[in-house]
Amino acid sequence: MGLLDKAKALLGQHDDKVDQGIDKLGDAAGRRFGHEEQIDQGAEHLKRMTGEGDTTAAPPPDAAPPPPAPEGEAPPPRP
């Protein structure tokens, strides 16, 4: 499992903490630089990207990868 996969798994497992951190960072950036509306929009976008709550469990580390696609076809999307 690569570093990016581990980071994605942690984001999925601790989304509430990530959202709190995004809120704190957005508040600090708004106080420092102004442009609160744009910063709030960016923070909300980041929170949507990380998911909603801890409702999405990360796949187990020993989960088998999807089977390879037949030659000439695109591989199936990963969950």
N, C-alpha and C positions, 0 to 999 in steps of 0.2 A: 504494500500500500504506500503510495507516494505521499509526499508532504501535502500536496493540494487535496488529496482524498481525505487525509486526516483532518485538515482544516475544515473541509465541508462537513465531515461527520461531527466535529465539535460544534460547528454552527447549528446543525440540526438538533443536537442534544441540549444546547444551552442558549436557545434563541432568546429567552426572556432576559438573560444577562447581556447578550449582545445588543438587544434593543435598548436596555438601560444605558449601556455605554454610548450608543449612537445618540441618545437623547442628551446625555451629559456633554458629549463632544459638540453637538449642535448648539446647545445653550452657550457653551464657552466661546465658540466661534462667532455666534451672534453678538455676544457682548464685546468681543475684541474687534470684529471687523464690520459690524452692522449687517445690513442686507438680511435681516432675520427671515423675511418671507422666503427668499431663495434658499437659504440654509435649511429652513424647515421643510421645504419641498424636497430637497436632496436627502434629508434625514428620513423622511417618510418613504421615499423611493428605496433607500437602502434597507429599511425595515421590511418592506414588501419583498425585496430580493432574498432576505434571509428566512422568510417564511413567517408563519403566525404561531406563536407559542411553541411548546414542545410537543405538538400534536404529530409531527412527522418524525418517526424514529429512524435513525440511521440504519442502513442495512448491516447485518452482522459482518464482522471482518472476514469470516470464512465463507461468505456467500460465493457461490460459483458464478463466474462471469457468463454473460449471455453467449449462446452458441454463435460461431462465426457466420456471417452472411454468405450466401452463395456468391460465387464469383460474378462480378458485374452489378451486384445489387448493393444498396446502402445498408449498413448495419442497423439493427433495430435501435430505437432510442433507449437510453438507460433510464431507469426510474430515479 
